[in-house]
Amino acid sequence: LEMSSLSIEYKEGFSMVCSVFEVPNEGLAAADAPGNNFVPSQKFLEREEEFEITKVRYEEIETSDKQEIKEGVICRRSTDE
């Protein structure tokens, strides 16, 4: 079993390119999350305690002229401050 970790740090005025993929919400999202909202489960927050789990908007790089803004969840660098 191999594991890895990746997080980002927000910096005003900067952007990044990354891979986006879908994972099953089982065990990641709270069962009582209303509608289409992602609310991290307590177990997920405990497992990723060193990160701030946040919802972000992203734009896929595509060859067509139609660009769609989507939302995803990302692990963001966190501090004790």
N, C-alpha and C positions, 0 to 999 in steps of 0.2 A: 504494500500500500504506500503510495506516494502522495504527499499533500503539498500544496503551495499556497501562497497568500499574495494578494495584490490590493493596494489601496491607492487612492488619489488624494491630493491636497489642493483645495480650492485656491485659485489666484485670480483676482479680478483682471479681466481683459485678456485672459489666455484661454485656449481651447486645446483639445487633444483628440487623437484618433485611437480607437480601441475596438476590440471585438465585443460584440453583443450576442448573447445567446439566451435561449429560454431554458429554464430549469423548472421542474415540478415544484409547486408551492408547498407540498406536503412536508410538514415539519418546519418550514420557514416562516409561513404567515400564520397569524393568529386566526383561529377558527371563526371568531366573531367579528372579523373585519367587515365593515359595511360596504356593500356594493363592490365596486372594482378597486377599492383602496387597498394598498398593501400596508399591513400593520405587522411588524416583525413579531414572531412568537417569543416568549420568554426564553425558551431553550436556544433559539437562534441568537438572541442578544447575549446570552451567557457564553455561548460558543465563540462569538466574535466580539468579546468584551473590549478589545483594544481598538475597535473601530466605531465610528459613528455611521449607523446604517441610515441612508437617506434616499429619497426618491429624487431623480433627476430627469430633465428633459434631454433628449438627444435627437440628432438628425442622421438618418442613414445616408451613406454615400452611395448614390445610384447613378445609373447612366441616363435615366429619364429626366425630363424637366420638372416633374412633380416631386417636390420634397415635402415629406410629411414629418411633423414633430411628434415624437413618441415619448413615452415615459418608461423608465426602468429604475431598478434599485442598484445602488452602488455602495461599497464600503469606503468611507472617507476617513482619512487620518484623523485621529482624535488625540486630545491632550488632557491632562488633569486640570488645566486652567479653567 
